[in-house]
Amino acid sequence: MKQEDMALLRDECSDGNDRACHTLERLCEDGRDDACQYTPT
C-alpha cells in the first residue's frame, strides 16, 4: 500500500468511515507501523 492510500484511508476514517478505520487497524496488526499512527485511539 502506498503512502497516498494510507492518507486516503486516514481521511476516510476521520470522516467517520468505520471500514477505513478497520482497514488501518488490520494493517497495523500486520506490522505496518505507518498504519498504526493513523488508527483511532
LUMGU-110226 format. One record per residue (C-alpha): x, y, z; chain; residue number from 1. Coordinates in Angstrom, 3 decimals, padded with zeros to 6 digits, m for minus. Layout:
REM residues N
<node><x>X</x><y>Y</y><z>Z</z><pake>A</pake><finu>NUM</finu></node>
...
REM end
This chain:
REM residues 41
<node><x>000.000</x><y>000.000</y><z>000.000</z><pake>A</pake><finu>1</finu></node>
<node><x>001.323</x><y>003.404</y><z>m000.944</z><pake>A</pake><finu>2</finu></node>
<node><x>001.548</x><y>006.408</y><z>001.353</z><pake>A</pake><finu>3</finu></node>
<node><x>m001.187</x><y>008.169</y><z>m000.633</z><pake>A</pake><finu>4</finu></node>
<node><x>m003.527</x><y>005.249</y><z>000.007</z><pake>A</pake><finu>5</finu></node>
<node><x>m002.722</x><y>005.410</y><z>003.703</z><pake>A</pake><finu>6</finu></node>
<node><x>m003.544</x><y>009.134</y><z>003.748</z><pake>A</pake><finu>7</finu></node>
<node><x>m006.834</x><y>008.473</y><z>001.957</z><pake>A</pake><finu>8</finu></node>
<node><x>m007.777</x><y>005.794</y><z>004.483</z><pake>A</pake><finu>9</finu></node>
<node><x>m006.864</x><y>008.147</y><z>007.312</z><pake>A</pake><finu>10</finu></node>
<node><x>m009.054</x><y>010.897</y><z>005.856</z><pake>A</pake><finu>11</finu></node>
<node><x>m011.947</x><y>008.489</y><z>005.356</z><pake>A</pake><finu>12</finu></node>
<node><x>m011.550</x><y>007.184</y><z>008.899</z><pake>A</pake><finu>13</finu></node>
<node><x>m011.539</x><y>010.685</y><z>010.374</z><pake>A</pake><finu>14</finu></node>
<node><x>m014.703</x><y>011.402</y><z>008.381</z><pake>A</pake><finu>15</finu></node>
<node><x>m016.402</x><y>008.534</y><z>010.196</z><pake>A</pake><finu>16</finu></node>
<node><x>m015.851</x><y>005.676</y><z>007.743</z><pake>A</pake><finu>17</finu></node>
<node><x>m015.640</x><y>002.644</y><z>010.027</z><pake>A</pake><finu>18</finu></node>
<node><x>m014.446</x><y>000.380</y><z>007.224</z><pake>A</pake><finu>19</finu></node>
<node><x>m011.435</x><y>002.621</y><z>006.603</z><pake>A</pake><finu>20</finu></node>
<node><x>m010.665</x><y>002.624</y><z>010.331</z><pake>A</pake><finu>21</finu></node>
<node><x>m010.826</x><y>m001.178</y><z>010.480</z><pake>A</pake><finu>22</finu></node>
<node><x>m008.548</x><y>m001.423</y><z>007.452</z><pake>A</pake><finu>23</finu></node>
<node><x>m005.964</x><y>000.748</y><z>009.195</z><pake>A</pake><finu>24</finu></node>
<node><x>m006.234</x><y>m001.388</y><z>012.323</z><pake>A</pake><finu>25</finu></node>
<node><x>m005.692</x><y>m004.576</y><z>010.314</z><pake>A</pake><finu>26</finu></node>
<node><x>m002.690</x><y>m003.090</y><z>008.522</z><pake>A</pake><finu>27</finu></node>
<node><x>m001.247</x><y>m002.079</y><z>011.877</z><pake>A</pake><finu>28</finu></node>
<node><x>m001.724</x><y>m005.613</y><z>013.216</z><pake>A</pake><finu>29</finu></node>
<node><x>000.004</x><y>m006.931</y><z>010.092</z><pake>A</pake><finu>30</finu></node>
<node><x>003.096</x><y>m004.955</y><z>011.018</z><pake>A</pake><finu>31</finu></node>
<node><x>002.569</x><y>m001.774</y><z>009.047</z><pake>A</pake><finu>32</finu></node>
<node><x>003.889</x><y>000.778</y><z>011.527</z><pake>A</pake><finu>33</finu></node>
<node><x>002.849</x><y>003.624</y><z>009.232</z><pake>A</pake><finu>34</finu></node>
<node><x>m000.754</x><y>002.470</y><z>009.615</z><pake>A</pake><finu>35</finu></node>
<node><x>m000.515</x><y>002.309</y><z>013.407</z><pake>A</pake><finu>36</finu></node>
<node><x>m000.024</x><y>006.058</y><z>013.721</z><pake>A</pake><finu>37</finu></node>
<node><x>m003.330</x><y>006.620</y><z>011.924</z><pake>A</pake><finu>38</finu></node>
<node><x>m005.515</x><y>004.249</y><z>013.901</z><pake>A</pake><finu>39</finu></node>
<node><x>m008.020</x><y>005.967</y><z>016.173</z><pake>A</pake><finu>40</finu></node>
<node><x>m007.271</x><y>005.765</y><z>019.878</z><pake>A</pake><finu>41</finu></node>
REM end
